[in-house]
């Protein structure tokens, strides 16, 4: 395999750690949380011939405001216009290679971007020999992490339960029919418990040789090229790969939060090997759940969607594409 790599899953699921590990490989370049091509540009791309310059204009503004990066706008336009018919794949690849790899095609590039499970088939169709890695984490730990790292309105963080529902259900249904040579599920808890064993499995999937840098945190770089520090929500791991983030929910979550999560995701927890808490819940716990939901219209909407369709959601509670949100929090 030599095509590009897509890494995706729910937010707070360990995707950044996985991307950092793979980016440390000498044959791979996976930029640190910037492009999010599908999130920002997929809905704006039709018809592409009329819109690709507007897409690049937006990218130029966003990269300058958020990351103080000047994208090579003229080079990208020149490459696109020299290549004949304009396709979304050509625009995507040209943008990534010119912006992050100095235009070199002698690298295997990838992108880590959240909440894009539904676009995995499109990505695999766009690029020959491309591959996708879908990371799954215990939704209770996702919820605990999201609660600790959010600037949004109270209880909006409960949306993490529905994001995990979508991600896990997609992996169980849609993902199960994709070729195992092009799509791989990675369980976060397995990755941090046995990093070398799991990263060797991922290297075999990607058909690249294992490299010690992939499990050496000093090789991981942040968006500025400095040594990456772990982005744990709880601040108790400054660097390195540790199994400590596993099952934090047992101490971090309140009883009603566990009830809410397990009531919606119980069947999928079992599918992916996560054990239920087996807590005994009473009317007081249910009242706590109801009070929080009653105060949070967006969660009421997610619940109604679940009641009607049995599905979760694949979006942030606040739109990362809205410029008003750019300076408040990095929604990646």
C-alpha positions, -999 to 999 in steps of 0.1 A, spaced: 0 0 0 12 35 -7 -20 56 -8 -30 82 18 -42 73 53 -73 86 71 -75 84 109 -109 91 124 -132 83 153 -150 101 181 -134 131 197 -113 124 229 -108 88 216 -70 88 214 -68 97 177 -42 124 183 -19 99 201 -23 74 172 -16 101 146 15 112 166 28 77 167 24 72 130 37 106 121 70 96 138 75 70 110 101 81 84 78 70 56 47 89 68 37 125 72 5 132 91 0 169 99 -10 179 134 -47 188 135 -51 214 108 -66 205 74 -99 187 83 -106 187 46 -139 168 46 -153 188 76 -146 222 60 -149 216 23 -169 186 13 -202 204 14 -187 234 -5 -172 214 -34 -201 211 -59 -196 221 -86 -159 220 -79 -148 239 -110 -167 269 -97 -158 266 -61 -122 253 -57 -107 288 -55 -133 298 -29 -123 267 -9 -87 277 -11 -95 313 -1 -112 300 31 -83 277 38 -59 305 34 -78 327 59 -84 299 84 -48 287 84 -35 323 89 -60 331 117 -58 298 136 -22 286 130 -3 316 115 5 295 85 6 308 49 -6 281 26 11 281 -9 -21 293 -26 -6 301 -60 13 268 -62 -19 249 -54 -39 267 -80 -12 263 -106 -10 225 -100 -48 221 -101 -52 241 -133 -23 222 -150 -38 188 -144 -69 188 -165 -102 179 -150 -106 191 -114 -116 164 -89 -121 165 -52 -93 139 -48 -69 160 -68 -78 191 -48 -74 172 -15 -41 156 -24 -26 187 -40 -36 208 -10 -20 183 15 12 178 -5 18 215 -12 9 227 22 25 201 44 51 183 22 66 211 0 49 196 -30 68 163 -28 50 132 -40 76 110 -25 59 108 9 29 89 21 6 115 36 -23 111 60 -48 131 79 -63 127 114 -97 143 114 -126 135 138 -162 125 132 -156 113 96 -166 76 98 -194 82 72 -168 95 47 -144 66 50 -159 49 19 -156 82 0 -119 85 10 -112 49 0 -129 55 -33 -110 88 -40 -75 74 -36 -62 42 -50 -45 20 -23 -57 44 5 -65 31 39 -86 41 69 -80 36 106 -110 39 129 -102 43 166 -126 33 193 -125 42 230 -147 33 260 -175 59 257 -176 65 294 -139 76 293 -148 97 262 -176 114 282 -153 120 312 -127 135 290 -151 157 271 -166 170 303 -132 181 316 -122 198 283 -152 219 271 -161 256 270 -196 248 258 -229 253 278 -235 230 308 -244 194 299 -238 198 262 -209 175 268 -234 147 270 -234 148 232 -203 126 235 -225 97 242 -243 101 209 -211 107 190 -197 74 204 -230 57 195 -226 68 158 -189 58 157 -193 24 173 -225 15 154 -208 25 121 -178 3 129 -201 -26 137 -223 -23 106 -208 -3 77 -172 -9 87 -176 -47 89 -182 -50 52 -151 -30 41 -120 -50 31 -97 -57 59 -68 -46 38 -82 -11 37 -100 -5 69 -89 -13 104 -104 -7 139 -80 1 167 -91 -1 203 -75 27 222 -72 8 255 -53 -20 237 -30 6 221 -20 22 254 -17 -11 272 6 -27 247 18 1 224 45 -19 206 24 -49 199 -5 -28 186 16 -4 166 33 -34 150 -1 -47 139 -9 -13 125 24 -12 106 16 -46 91 -18 -33 80 -2 -2 64 26 -24 49 54 -4 64 83 -16 85 81 -11 123 102 17 136 112 23 172 103 60 169 66 50 168 67 42 205 92 68 215 73 100 227 104 121 222 98 116 185 63 131 186 59 167 174 32 193 179 19 218 153 49 241 158 75 213 155 82 212 193 80 180 213 44 170 217 29 168 252 0 145 259 -33 162 256 -51 143 283 -80 162 298 -70 154 333 -34 168 332 -18 138 350 3 126 321 27 151 307 43 129 281 46 94 270 22 65 264 4 54 295 -25 31 303 -36 54 331 -63 71 309 -81 37 308 -112 34 331 -109 68 346 -146 70 343 -150 48 374 -138 77 396 -145 107 373 -181 102 363 -211 106 386 -236 78 389 -263 95 367 -237 100 339 -229 63 339 -266 55 339 -271 78 309 -242 63 289 -249 27 296 -286 30 289 -279 42 254 -247 23 246 -249 -9 267 -252 -33 237 -223 -17 219 -201 -17 250 -204 -55 250 -197 -57 213 -164 -39 217 -154 -57 249 -162 -31 275 -179 -43 306 -210 -27 321 -207 -12 355 -235 -34 370 -244 -5 392 -278 -5 408 -298 26 398 -328 41 415 -354 68 410 -330 95 423 -305 86 396 -332 88 369 -343 121 383 -308 135 380 -307 124 343 -340 140 336 -331 173 353 -299 176 331 -317 167 299 -346 191 307 -320 219 310 -303 211 277 -322 215 244 -295 201 222 -294 168 241 -331 166 239 -327 168 201 -301 141 201 -324 119 222 -353 125 199 -331 116 169 -321 83 187 -357 75 196 -367 80 159 -338 64 141 -317 44 166 -287 64 154 -263 87 171 -247 119 156 -216 127 138 -210 163 147 -197 187 174 -222 204 196 -207 237 184 -198 242 147 -160 242 142 -166 259 108 -180 290 125 -153 316 128 -168 328 161 -156 295 176 -121 296 163 -106 317 191 -125 300 219 -114 264 216 -97 241 192 -125 218 181 -105 191 165 
